[in-house]
Amino acid sequence: MMATIAQHKKVEKIAVLIPAFCEEKTVGEIVSQARQYINDVILVDDASTDKTASVAEAAGATVIRRKKNGGKGISLTEGFQYVLSREFDAVIALDADGFHDPREIPNFLETYHRTHLPVLIGNRMANAGSVTLVRRWTIQLMSYWLNRLFGVYVPDPPCGFRFYRCDVLPFLLEENSPLPAEFETLLNIAWRRIRVGPVRISRFSNRHKSMISPFRDVVRFVRVLLKYYRRRKKSKRSVRLVREEL
């Protein structure tokens, strides 16, 4: 079933959404820098045991406190529900750990106003020097399988720095998946043929060690992707996502 998404829609009321768990060392700077471009910054604190929530609040974020840790997917879901309830036009999601540079938020806004694509995903692969070789191979393999099975070309599938127009969000909240939040939403987007495009970004810093275990994560990704593909194929619906050159 193809999603009913407007081709062109003006966005004026925009929020930044940051899921966070125990990121007191970086979250204040991330919130402060994001607010230089977007005033409404919403942080979902996933039951952190440190001062993440209070530091974010002091920096000007609206904080949603979860009582029980549920993972990034649950935090994003609660954040999406919040922005929908407040009638925002669009939301930009980024991480609290310092990997994403809030100063690149204008890149997403400029790309949307130029292309009107309802989903934009950060692309670190355009600046290969900011990504380690092993991580780059991992991302390329994930991108290959996504393209091979779904006809979807996304250069950097696991990137969490994203722009969503809010009329897309209900399609992302319909079901749960064992995949990480970025892949789950991407598969739902692909299946509904919602248009998507890349935005060139760079990794902000080397403050945190990558948690990716290349072989384990690629094998897990391919297994779940195949399972998702087979389950969806039974419904006899075709999938096609238009590739846009930005």
N, C-alpha and C positions, 0 to 999 in steps of 0.2 A: 504494500500500500504506500503510495507516494504521499509524503507529508504536504499539507496545504500551508505553504510558507510564502509570504508576499515577496515579490522580486525586489521591490524597492520600498524601504521604510525608513522614515526619519527617526534618528535616535537622539534624544536630548537628555533624558534622565538616565545617567549611567552610574553604576556602582562597581567598586573593586571588591572582590571576594577572596579572602585569604584563609584557607584551612590551616590550623596550626596545632602542633603537639610538642610541648617543651622546647620552645624556641625563644626563650627570653633574651638571649644574647643578640639576636638579629632582628626580631620582630619590630622593635621600636623604630629602627632605621627604615625598614621596609614600609611600615605604615606612614611614617613622616614623608618619605619620598613619594609614595603613591598619592598622598593628599595634595601634593603640589600640582597634580594634574586632574584628579578626581576627588571631590570633597567627601563623597560618601564611601567610606571604607568600612567593610564589614568583616570582622574576624570571627571565625568559628573555632573556639578553643575546645579541643577534643579531650577534656578532662586532664589537662596538664597538671603536673605535680610541682611545677615551678611557678615563676611570676609572669608567664606568658600573657595571661589575660590582663593583668593590671598594667603591665608595660604597654601593651597595645592600646588599652583604654587611655592611658596617660598621653599617648601619641596622637589621640584623636579618633580612634576607631570605635565603631559600634560593636560591642562584643557579645556574641552568643555563647554562653557557657554550657557545655555538655557535662552531665554528671557522670557519665560512663564512657570510657574510651571505645570508639567504634570503628576507627580507621578513617582514612582520607575520604573514601567514597561516601560514608555516612555524613561526614562534615560538609562535603560539597552539596549533598542532597538537601540538608537543612538550610544551607546558605542559599541554594537556588529557590527553595520554597519561600524563604524570607524575602528575596528580591521580587519574586512574583507577587507576594502579598502586599508589597509596598509599591507595586505598579511601576517598577523601573522599566526602561526601554531596552537596556543592554547591561551585561555584566562582564567584567574582565577578571578572570581567575588567575592567581599566581601564588607561588609558594612562599612560605615564611622563612625558609632556611638560608636565604641569601644566594640561591642559584639564579634567580630571576632579577633583572634590573628594572625597577619601577620606572626609571627614566626612559624606558622603551615603550611605555604605555602610549605615547603619541603615535608610534608606528602603527599600532592596531587601529587607532581612531582614523588616521589618515588613509589606511588601507581600506577600512570599511567605507568611508565616504567616497573613495575612488571606485570601489568594486561592488559595494552593496551585498557582499557575500555574508550570509547570516552567521557563519561559523568561521573563525580564523584561528589557526594553530601556529604557535611559535616554531620557527625553524632554525635550530642551532647549526644544522649541517651546512648552511651557506657560509658559515665562519668556522671551518673545520678545526682551526687552531685552538678553539675554545673547548673542544671535546677530545678526550683521550682516544687513542687509537682503538682500544678494545671496546670502549663504549660506542664509538662510531660504527664499528663492525656490527655490534649488537643492534643498534638502531636501524642500520641499513638492512639487516636480515629481517627485522620485524616489518619494515616498510615493504620489502619484497613480498613477504607472504600475504600481507594485507592487500597488496595490489594483485597478486596472483589469484587469490580466492574471491575477492570482491570487486576487482576492477577499480580499486580506490587507491589513488596515489597521494600519500601524505609523507613528506620527507622525514618528519620527526614525530612518529606516532606517540611516544611516551611523554612528550613535552606537556607540562602542566600549565604553561603560560598561554592562555586562550581568551578569545572574545566570543561571547554568545549573545545573539539577539534574544530577547526574552520570549518571543513567540516560538522559539525553538525548544526552550526548556521543558515544556510538558512532554515532549517526545523523548527526552532523556531520562525522565523520572518514571517511566512506565514499568520497568522491570529491573530485577537485580541480577548480578552476574558474579562469578568467582574471579573475574578479571579485575585488575586495578582500575580505578575510576576513569583514568584517561582512555583506556582501551574500551571499557564498557560504553562510555558515551560515544566514542568514535564508531563503534560497531552499530549502535542504534542510529547514528547520523547516516552512516553508509547505507544501511538497510532501507531507510526512508528517502534516500536520494536527496538529502538536504545538501545544498552546495557548500563547499568548504574550500578554503585557500590558505596558503602559508604566509607568514610574516617573518621576515629575517630578524633574528635576535641573537644575542650572545649570552654566554653564561656569565653571571655577575662576578663571581669570585671563586676562589678555591678554598673557602673556609671549611667546607664539609667534604668528607670523603664520600665518593659515590657508593651507594648501597647496592648497586647492580652487581649480581653475580652472573656474568654473561651466559654461560652454558645453561645454568639452572633456569634463568629467566626466559631465555629464548625457547628452550624446550617446553616450559610451562605455557608460554605465550602461544606457540604453534599448536600444542595439544588442545588448549581451550578454544583457539580460533577454529580449528578443524571441527570440534564438537559444536560450536556455535553455527558454523557453516552448514553442517549436516542437518542440524535441527531446523534451521531456517529454510534449507532447500526443500524440506518436506512440505512446506506451505505453498510451494510452486509459485513463489513470487520472484520476479527478477530484481536484481540489484544493479544499479549503475550510478556512479557519482561523477558529475561533470568535473573534469580537471581544469582548473583555471591557472593560467600563467600570469603571475603577478610581477 
